[in-house]
Amino acid sequence: MQVLQLQMAVQPDPAEVGRARSWARKRLRGCGYDPDAPLCETLVLVVSELVTNAVVHTGCPAVLRLVFPVGAADGPAVRVEVADASDAPPERRPAEGEALGGRGLELVDCLCDRWGWYPDGSGKRVWCEIDREAPAVPVAPDGRVQALAV
């Protein structure tokens, strides 16, 4: 199976999260994906969560990578990876009530078919995969993303 890998460097700055989302949308469009399709919305959300975790919790530069299968539309999963220089494992954090943070890995777990992490050099790589034929983020008829139970 052939794959297309695209990557961008991410600096340890919260502004990089928006840049990563924009980059991912452009790359999805460039690879022939409908940027408004539920799969793409889910991928962009997952990119946002994983890059946010790398930026906020490590304070280190990171590398965002998108891996797309080349070929049949019903083929294998799309993979998102974020590698950073911290050897601390990703940690689910409890989010209380109206807390602004602490839900990132719960969202990744709910939205992705598989996810995990492994040591990578002196740091780690957090990855997730979304099957291309699997349902993604629930979208209401008016086009807004519906609430997720986490």
Backbone as JSON, one array per atom type, in Angstrom:
{
  "sequence": "MQVLQLQMAVQPDPAEVGRARSWARKRLRGCGYDPDAPLCETLVLVVSELVTNAVVHTGCPAVLRLVFPVGAADGPAVRVEVADASDAPPERRPAEGEALGGRGLELVDCLCDRWGWYPDGSGKRVWCEIDREAPAVPVAPDGRVQALAV",
  "N": [[0.84, -1.18, 0.0], [0.54, 2.17, -0.83], [1.39, 5.29, 0.68], [0.83, 8.72, 1.45], [2.75, 11.05, 3.05], [2.64, 13.92, 4.95], [4.12, 16.67, 6.57], [4.56, 19.1, 9.22], [6.45, 21.5, 11.03], [6.03, 22.38, 14.41], [6.01, 25.0, 16.61], [6.63, 25.7, 20.13], [4.22, 27.29, 20.93], [1.09, 28.61, 21.65], [-0.29, 29.81, 19.49], [0.35, 28.28, 17.35], [-1.46, 26.21, 17.16], [-3.79, 27.05, 15.78], [-2.58, 27.56, 13.32], [-1.79, 24.97, 12.66], [-4.29, 23.71, 12.34], [-5.27, 25.11, 10.1], [-3.29, 24.44, 8.21], [-3.7, 21.66, 8.09], [-6.33, 21.55, 7.01], [-5.86, 22.66, 4.46], [-4.07, 20.76, 3.4], [-5.69, 18.47, 3.39], [-7.64, 19.23, 1.51], [-5.96, 19.53, -0.7], [-5.27, 16.88, -1.09], [-7.5, 15.84, -2.16], [-9.7, 15.48, -0.52], [-12.93, 16.31, 0.71], [-13.2, 19.29, 2.3], [-15.31, 19.97, 3.94], [-16.52, 17.67, 4.7], [-17.58, 15.2, 7.11], [-15.44, 13.47, 7.93], [-13.15, 15.04, 7.46], [-13.63, 17.23, 9.13], [-13.48, 15.93, 11.57], [-10.8, 15.03, 11.51], [-9.42, 17.5, 11.53], [-10.2, 18.49, 14.02], [-9.02, 16.56, 15.69], [-6.32, 16.97, 15.05], [-6.07, 19.53, 16.13], [-6.46, 18.99, 18.89], [-4.32, 17.2, 19.51], [-2.04, 18.71, 18.8], [-2.4, 20.9, 20.5], [-2.05, 19.6, 22.98], [0.68, 18.89, 22.76], [1.89, 21.43, 22.57], [1.01, 22.81, 24.9], [1.52, 21.08, 27.09], [4.16, 20.18, 26.91], [5.98, 22.18, 26.16], [7.84, 22.09, 24.2], [9.24, 22.07, 20.86], [7.43, 20.47, 18.17], [6.43, 17.91, 15.8], [4.0, 17.68, 13.41], [2.28, 15.21, 11.67], [0.53, 14.02, 8.85], [-0.85, 11.15, 7.49], [-1.84, 9.7, 4.62], [-3.65, 7.16, 2.96], [-3.04, 6.03, -0.35], [-5.05, 5.54, -3.08], [-7.85, 3.38, -3.37], [-11.05, 4.67, -2.43], [-12.34, 3.52, -0.29], [-10.4, 2.59, 1.3], [-7.71, 2.06, 3.71], [-7.16, 3.57, 6.98], [-6.86, 7.1, 7.83], [-4.1, 8.69, 9.24], [-2.98, 10.53, 12.04], [-0.22, 12.05, 13.5], [1.72, 13.25, 16.2], [4.8, 14.23, 17.11], [6.98, 14.84, 19.79], [9.54, 16.32, 21.92], [9.39, 15.57, 24.55], [9.57, 13.08, 27.04], [7.52, 12.37, 28.65], [4.59, 10.5, 29.16], [1.42, 10.77, 27.37], [-1.34, 12.03, 29.18], [-4.49, 11.44, 30.49], [-6.59, 13.9, 31.71], [-8.68, 14.81, 34.36], [-11.64, 16.6, 33.73], [-13.42, 19.08, 35.18], [-16.75, 20.11, 35.5], [-17.22, 23.2, 34.13], [-14.66, 23.5, 33.21], [-11.96, 24.66, 31.16], [-10.06, 23.05, 29.99], [-8.68, 19.7, 29.67], [-10.05, 17.74, 28.29], [-9.06, 16.78, 25.95], [-7.71, 14.25, 25.24], [-9.81, 12.55, 25.79], [-11.65, 13.32, 23.83], [-10.17, 12.57, 21.55], [-10.11, 9.81, 21.98], [-12.84, 9.22, 21.76], [-13.43, 10.01, 19.12], [-11.71, 8.73, 17.36], [-10.74, 5.68, 15.7], [-8.61, 4.21, 16.59], [-5.94, 4.85, 18.84], [-2.84, 5.9, 20.31], [0.41, 5.85, 21.83], [4.0, 6.02, 21.67], [7.42, 5.64, 22.75], [9.83, 7.72, 21.19], [12.83, 8.17, 20.02], [14.37, 10.51, 22.07], [12.02, 11.49, 22.9], [8.5, 11.33, 22.37], [5.82, 9.86, 20.41], [2.58, 10.57, 19.61], [-0.26, 9.11, 18.31], [-3.08, 8.69, 16.1], [-5.8, 7.03, 14.43], [-8.25, 7.18, 11.9], [-10.75, 5.42, 10.43], [-11.58, 5.54, 7.04], [-14.13, 4.95, 6.12], [-15.66, 5.05, 8.35], [-18.14, 6.48, 10.59], [-17.97, 9.93, 11.49], [-17.5, 13.01, 13.18], [-20.6, 13.95, 14.55], [-22.88, 15.76, 12.65], [-25.22, 18.33, 12.55], [-28.31, 18.99, 10.68], [-28.18, 21.7, 10.0], [-25.52, 22.09, 9.62], [-23.89, 22.49, 11.81], [-21.62, 21.23, 14.27], [-22.62, 18.6, 16.3], [-23.17, 18.14, 19.82], [-20.87, 16.2, 21.71], [-20.81, 13.32, 23.73], [-18.8, 13.12, 26.41]],
  "CA": [[0.0, 0.0, 0.0], [1.26, 3.44, -0.87], [0.86, 6.35, 1.53], [1.37, 10.07, 1.3], [3.02, 11.63, 4.36], [2.87, 15.36, 4.96], [4.42, 17.08, 7.94], [4.92, 20.49, 9.5], [7.07, 21.77, 12.32], [5.18, 23.13, 15.32], [6.76, 25.64, 17.68], [5.92, 25.65, 21.42], [3.47, 28.54, 21.04], [-0.33, 28.3, 21.43], [-0.75, 30.28, 18.18], [0.63, 27.22, 16.39], [-2.61, 25.33, 17.05], [-4.59, 27.56, 14.66], [-1.8, 27.34, 12.1], [-1.85, 23.53, 12.37], [-5.63, 23.43, 11.8], [-5.32, 25.66, 8.74], [-2.41, 23.61, 7.4], [-4.37, 20.36, 7.88], [-7.44, 21.75, 6.06], [-5.29, 22.85, 3.11], [-3.52, 19.49, 2.93], [-6.82, 17.59, 3.09], [-8.19, 19.69, 0.23], [-4.97, 19.21, -1.72], [-5.26, 15.43, -1.31], [-8.77, 15.44, -2.76], [-10.75, 15.28, 0.47], [-13.88, 17.41, 0.85], [-12.89, 19.88, 3.61], [-16.52, 20.1, 4.75], [-17.01, 16.32, 5.03], [-17.38, 14.86, 8.52], [-14.11, 12.92, 8.18], [-12.19, 16.14, 7.52], [-13.89, 17.98, 10.36], [-12.94, 15.13, 12.67], [-9.34, 15.08, 11.44], [-8.96, 18.83, 11.95], [-10.4, 18.55, 15.47], [-8.0, 15.72, 16.31], [-5.07, 17.72, 14.89], [-6.11, 20.61, 17.11], [-6.29, 18.44, 20.24], [-2.97, 16.65, 19.71], [-1.07, 19.8, 18.77], [-2.59, 21.63, 21.76], [-1.39, 18.84, 24.05], [2.13, 19.01, 22.61], [2.3, 22.81, 22.84], [0.7, 23.22, 26.27], [2.04, 20.21, 28.14], [5.58, 19.86, 26.81], [6.82, 23.36, 26.0], [8.88, 21.72, 23.24], [8.79, 21.99, 19.47], [6.84, 19.19, 17.79], [6.21, 17.69, 14.38], [2.68, 17.15, 13.06], [2.34, 14.44, 10.43], [-0.68, 13.4, 8.34], [-0.52, 10.02, 6.62], [-3.01, 9.35, 3.82], [-3.5, 6.05, 2.02], [-3.23, 6.4, -1.75], [-5.76, 4.48, -3.79], [-9.31, 3.24, -3.28], [-11.71, 5.55, -1.47], [-12.77, 2.77, 0.9], [-9.18, 1.99, 1.82], [-7.36, 2.12, 5.13], [-7.37, 4.76, 7.8], [-6.02, 8.28, 7.79], [-3.37, 8.71, 10.51], [-2.43, 11.79, 12.53], [0.83, 11.82, 14.48], [2.43, 14.41, 16.72], [6.01, 13.82, 17.83], [7.59, 15.94, 20.54], [10.79, 15.97, 22.59], [9.15, 15.2, 25.95], [9.37, 11.65, 27.22], [6.36, 12.15, 29.52], [3.48, 9.93, 28.4], [0.19, 11.56, 27.39], [-2.11, 11.7, 30.38], [-5.87, 11.93, 30.54], [-6.76, 14.75, 32.88], [-10.11, 14.98, 34.63], [-12.19, 17.94, 33.5], [-14.53, 19.33, 36.08], [-17.77, 21.09, 35.13], [-17.0, 24.15, 33.04], [-13.21, 23.66, 32.98], [-11.62, 24.91, 29.77], [-9.14, 22.04, 29.48], [-8.77, 18.38, 30.27], [-10.9, 16.83, 27.53], [-8.43, 16.49, 24.66], [-7.54, 12.83, 24.96], [-11.15, 11.94, 25.78], [-12.17, 13.56, 22.48], [-9.42, 11.71, 20.63], [-10.58, 8.45, 22.21], [-14.21, 9.1, 21.24], [-13.53, 10.28, 17.69], [-10.8, 7.92, 16.55], [-10.89, 4.23, 15.78], [-7.47, 3.73, 17.35], [-4.94, 5.86, 19.17], [-1.87, 5.45, 21.29], [1.67, 6.59, 21.83], [5.18, 5.2, 21.9], [8.65, 6.41, 22.84], [10.42, 8.0, 19.88], [14.09, 8.84, 20.34], [14.34, 11.0, 23.45], [10.67, 12.0, 23.15], [7.4, 10.39, 22.14], [4.94, 10.1, 19.27], [1.18, 10.27, 19.87], [-0.87, 8.86, 17.01], [-4.46, 8.21, 16.06], [-6.26, 6.67, 13.11], [-9.69, 7.22, 11.65], [-11.1, 4.67, 9.24], [-12.21, 6.46, 6.11], [-15.56, 4.67, 5.95], [-16.33, 5.13, 9.66], [-18.78, 7.76, 10.88], [-17.08, 10.86, 12.17], [-18.19, 13.96, 14.05], [-22.0, 14.1, 14.18], [-23.18, 17.09, 12.15], [-26.66, 18.61, 12.47], [-28.73, 19.41, 9.34], [-27.78, 23.09, 9.71], [-24.09, 22.12, 9.4], [-23.11, 22.66, 13.04], [-21.21, 20.02, 14.94], [-23.46, 18.29, 17.45], [-22.43, 17.9, 21.06], [-20.37, 14.85, 21.94], [-20.85, 12.9, 25.12], [-17.48, 12.7, 26.88]],
  "C": [[0.89, 1.25, 0.0], [0.58, 4.44, 0.06], [1.53, 7.66, 1.17], [1.53, 10.63, 2.7], [3.34, 13.1, 4.19], [3.17, 15.76, 6.39], [4.77, 18.55, 8.02], [5.54, 20.58, 10.88], [6.13, 22.66, 13.13], [6.05, 23.7, 16.43], [5.96, 25.6, 18.99], [5.21, 26.97, 21.73], [2.0, 28.22, 20.77], [-0.89, 28.79, 20.1], [-0.53, 29.22, 17.1], [-0.57, 26.29, 16.19], [-3.49, 25.76, 15.88], [-3.88, 27.36, 13.34], [-1.85, 25.87, 11.69], [-3.22, 23.15, 11.79], [-5.73, 23.9, 10.36], [-4.47, 24.81, 7.79], [-3.09, 22.28, 7.08], [-5.52, 20.5, 6.88], [-6.91, 21.88, 4.62], [-4.73, 21.54, 2.56], [-4.62, 18.5, 2.6], [-7.42, 17.95, 1.74], [-7.25, 19.31, -0.9], [-4.87, 17.73, -2.03], [-6.59, 14.91, -1.83], [-9.89, 15.16, -1.78], [-11.65, 16.52, 0.49], [-13.66, 18.02, 2.23], [-14.1, 20.05, 4.52], [-17.11, 18.75, 5.15], [-16.74, 16.02, 6.5], [-16.0, 14.29, 8.83], [-13.1, 14.04, 8.33], [-12.39, 16.98, 8.77], [-13.31, 17.24, 11.56], [-11.41, 15.18, 12.68], [-8.79, 16.42, 11.92], [-9.11, 18.98, 13.46], [-9.32, 17.74, 16.19], [-6.62, 16.38, 16.2], [-4.99, 18.8, 15.96], [-5.83, 20.08, 18.52], [-4.87, 17.94, 20.46], [-1.9, 17.73, 19.68], [-1.18, 20.64, 20.04], [-1.88, 20.91, 22.9], [0.13, 18.99, 23.96], [2.61, 20.4, 23.0], [2.15, 23.16, 24.32], [1.45, 22.38, 27.31], [3.52, 19.88, 28.04], [6.47, 21.1, 26.76], [7.96, 23.13, 25.02], [8.35, 21.86, 21.82], [8.26, 20.58, 19.17], [6.77, 19.09, 16.28], [4.84, 17.05, 14.21], [2.82, 16.42, 11.74], [0.94, 13.89, 10.12], [-0.25, 12.32, 7.36], [-1.81, 9.57, 5.95], [-2.74, 8.12, 2.97], [-3.76, 6.56, 0.6], [-3.95, 5.25, -2.43], [-7.25, 4.54, -3.55], [-9.89, 4.09, -2.16], [-12.15, 4.82, -0.21], [-11.59, 2.08, 1.56], [-8.94, 2.24, 3.29], [-7.52, 3.51, 5.75], [-6.44, 5.91, 7.42], [-5.39, 8.38, 9.18], [-2.87, 10.12, 10.79], [-1.4, 11.43, 13.58], [1.39, 13.16, 14.93], [3.6, 13.88, 17.55], [6.57, 15.04, 18.55], [8.8, 15.42, 21.31], [10.61, 15.61, 24.06], [8.95, 13.69, 26.05], [8.2, 11.33, 28.16], [5.2, 11.59, 28.71], [2.26, 10.86, 28.4], [-0.67, 11.09, 28.56], [-3.51, 12.29, 30.27], [-6.02, 12.72, 31.83], [-8.26, 14.92, 33.13], [-10.54, 16.43, 34.41], [-13.43, 18.09, 34.36], [-15.46, 20.38, 35.51], [-17.45, 21.92, 33.9], [-15.52, 24.39, 32.76], [-12.93, 23.81, 31.49], [-10.72, 23.83, 29.18], [-9.43, 20.69, 30.1], [-9.61, 17.38, 29.49], [-10.27, 16.33, 26.24], [-8.31, 15.01, 24.34], [-8.86, 12.07, 25.02], [-11.8, 12.12, 24.41], [-11.48, 12.65, 21.47], [-9.92, 10.28, 20.76], [-11.97, 8.23, 21.62], [-14.28, 9.18, 19.72], [-12.71, 9.35, 16.8], [-11.07, 6.44, 16.73], [-9.78, 3.6, 16.61], [-6.6, 4.93, 17.7], [-3.99, 5.27, 20.2], [-0.64, 6.33, 21.24], [2.81, 5.6, 22.02], [6.4, 6.11, 22.03], [9.25, 6.56, 21.44], [11.69, 8.81, 20.12], [14.07, 9.24, 21.8], [12.97, 11.55, 23.82], [9.63, 10.92, 22.97], [6.64, 10.79, 20.88], [3.55, 9.65, 19.69], [0.51, 10.16, 18.51], [-2.34, 8.49, 17.17], [-4.81, 7.9, 14.61], [-7.77, 6.73, 13.05], [-9.94, 6.47, 10.35], [-11.9, 5.56, 8.31], [-13.69, 6.18, 5.92], [-16.35, 4.79, 7.25], [-17.04, 6.46, 9.82], [-17.84, 8.63, 11.69], [-17.89, 11.76, 13.09], [-19.64, 14.07, 13.61], [-22.3, 15.56, 13.81], [-24.68, 17.24, 12.01], [-27.02, 19.04, 11.05], [-28.33, 20.84, 8.98], [-26.26, 23.22, 9.55], [-23.25, 22.3, 10.65], [-22.79, 21.31, 13.65], [-22.09, 19.81, 16.17], [-22.59, 17.98, 18.66], [-22.04, 16.44, 21.16], [-20.47, 14.54, 23.41], [-19.46, 12.4, 25.51], [-17.47, 12.64, 28.39]]
}
